[in-house]
Amino acid sequence: MVVRKILLLLVLTVSVRGSAQPGFDTTAALLNLKAASQNMVALLATKDFAAFTKYIHPAIIKLAGGEEKMAELTRKSFQELEGQGYSVKDVAVRVPGKIILEKDQLQSVILQELTIRLKNGTVVGKSYMVAVSYDKGKHWFFADTGGKELWQMQAVLPDLSSQLVIPAKEAPVFTPDQ
């Protein structure tokens, strides 16, 4: 009887230890993810494109040809929008409650809602960004999925976990002026 109790205690101890998140503080990582995504959005809103690029995933920066070129591409995109009479009214990010540990990286998918003012109304578009941290959630980098599926994102970011879920792209919603 005593042996059974000891075995049961050992099984329960191993089970509890096995279910814990190894190696990082989930609450702190989520708080840092939220803060980083809000900082990134604020930099975009104030058109500080050089500082904004510090939040872009290094693989994306490399594809763009470096931080300066990435900042320039972002600036030109904004100029094109404004040249067509559009303006960014709001950018909001929604941080999920789930972070995945994969190959010493923390990874997550966050929702970004972009509200653009048009000449005759507003349009709200939802997109998703992959968030990656290489230092247990202290600092985060982002890569916009651009409506791509996970396997397409893994072609650029091969260490992305297969557990990540990137929701399907939704059609933007237009609201005409009253």
C-alpha positions in Angstrom: 0.0 0.0 0.0 2.8 2.4 0.9 4.6 1.6 -2.4 1.4 2.4 -4.4 1.1 5.8 -2.6 4.8 6.6 -3.4 4.3 5.6 -7.0 1.2 7.7 -7.3 3.0 10.7 -5.8 5.9 10.3 -8.2 3.5 10.1 -11.2 1.7 13.2 -10.1 4.9 15.1 -9.5 6.2 14.2 -13.0 2.8 15.1 -14.6 2.7 18.5 -12.9 6.3 19.3 -13.9 5.7 18.1 -17.4 2.8 20.5 -17.9 4.5 23.7 -16.9 5.8 26.1 -19.5 9.6 25.6 -19.6 12.0 28.4 -19.5 10.0 31.7 -19.6 7.5 33.8 -17.7 4.3 33.8 -19.7 2.8 36.8 -18.0 5.9 39.0 -18.5 6.3 37.8 -22.1 2.7 38.7 -22.9 3.1 42.1 -21.3 6.3 42.8 -23.3 4.6 41.5 -26.5 1.7 43.9 -25.9 4.1 46.9 -25.1 6.3 46.1 -28.2 3.4 45.9 -30.5 1.9 49.2 -29.2 5.3 50.9 -29.5 5.6 49.7 -33.0 2.2 51.0 -33.9 2.9 54.4 -32.2 6.1 54.8 -34.2 4.2 54.0 -37.4 1.5 56.6 -36.5 4.1 59.3 -35.9 5.9 58.3 -39.1 9.1 57.5 -37.4 10.0 54.8 -39.9 13.6 54.4 -38.9 12.6 53.5 -35.3 9.7 51.5 -36.6 12.0 49.1 -38.5 13.7 48.1 -35.3 10.6 46.0 -34.6 10.6 44.3 -38.0 11.9 40.7 -38.0 15.6 40.6 -39.1 14.8 38.2 -42.0 12.3 40.7 -43.4 14.8 43.5 -43.0 17.4 41.4 -44.9 14.9 40.7 -47.7 14.2 44.5 -48.0 17.9 45.2 -48.3 18.6 46.6 -44.8 17.0 48.9 -42.2 17.4 52.1 -44.3 15.7 50.5 -47.3 12.9 49.1 -45.2 12.3 52.5 -43.7 12.3 54.0 -47.1 9.8 51.4 -48.5 7.5 52.1 -45.5 7.8 55.9 -46.0 6.9 55.5 -49.8 3.9 53.3 -49.0 2.6 56.0 -46.7 3.2 58.7 -49.3 1.3 56.7 -51.9 -1.7 56.4 -49.6 -1.7 60.1 -48.8 -1.2 61.0 -52.4 -4.4 59.1 -53.2 -6.3 61.1 -50.5 -6.2 58.3 -47.9 -4.9 58.6 -44.4 -4.3 56.2 -41.6 -6.9 56.9 -38.9 -6.0 54.2 -36.4 -3.9 51.1 -36.0 -4.8 48.7 -33.2 -3.2 45.5 -32.2 -4.8 42.6 -30.3 -2.4 40.3 -28.4 -3.5 36.7 -27.9 -3.1 34.8 -24.7 -0.9 32.1 -26.3 2.8 32.0 -26.8 4.6 29.0 -28.2 8.1 28.0 -27.3 9.9 26.7 -30.4 13.7 26.2 -30.8 14.6 28.7 -28.0 12.2 31.2 -29.5 8.9 32.5 -28.3 6.4 32.9 -31.1 2.8 34.2 -31.4 0.4 35.5 -33.9 -1.3 38.9 -33.2 -4.2 40.7 -34.9 -3.7 44.1 -36.4 -6.7 46.3 -37.3 -5.9 49.2 -39.6 -8.5 51.9 -40.1 -8.0 54.1 -43.2 -9.9 57.3 -43.9 -11.0 57.5 -47.5 -12.6 60.4 -49.3 -16.1 59.0 -48.8 -15.8 56.9 -45.6 -13.5 54.6 -43.7 -12.3 51.1 -44.3 -11.1 48.7 -41.6 -8.8 45.9 -42.6 -7.6 43.0 -40.4 -4.3 41.4 -40.8 -2.1 39.2 -38.8 1.5 39.4 -37.7 3.9 36.8 -36.5 5.7 37.8 -33.4 9.1 36.3 -32.5 11.3 36.8 -29.4 14.8 35.4 -29.2 15.4 36.4 -25.5 12.5 34.8 -23.6 10.0 37.6 -24.4 12.0 40.6 -23.4 12.1 42.0 -27.0 9.9 41.1 -29.9 10.2 41.3 -33.7 7.2 41.3 -36.1 6.5 40.0 -39.6 3.2 40.9 -41.3 1.7 37.8 -42.9 0.1 39.7 -45.7 -2.6 37.1 -45.9 -0.1 34.3 -46.4 -0.6 30.9 -44.8 1.8 29.4 -42.3 3.7 27.3 -44.8 4.4 30.4 -46.9 5.6 32.3 -43.9 7.9 29.3 -43.0 9.6 29.8 -46.4 10.9 33.1 -45.1 11.0 32.3 -41.4 11.9 28.5 -41.3 11.9 28.2 -37.5 8.2 29.1 -37.2 6.3 26.5 -35.2 3.8 24.4 -37.0 1.6 25.0 -33.9 1.1 28.7 -34.9 -2.3 29.4 -36.3 -2.6 32.2 -38.8 -6.3 32.9 -39.4 -7.5 33.4 -43.0 -7.4 36.9 -44.4 -10.7 38.7 -44.1 -12.2 41.2 -46.6 -11.9 44.8 -45.4 -15.1 46.5 -44.2 -16.1 49.8 -45.8 -18.3 52.2 -43.9 -19.6 55.2 -46.0 -19.8 58.7 -44.5 -23.3 59.6 -43.3 
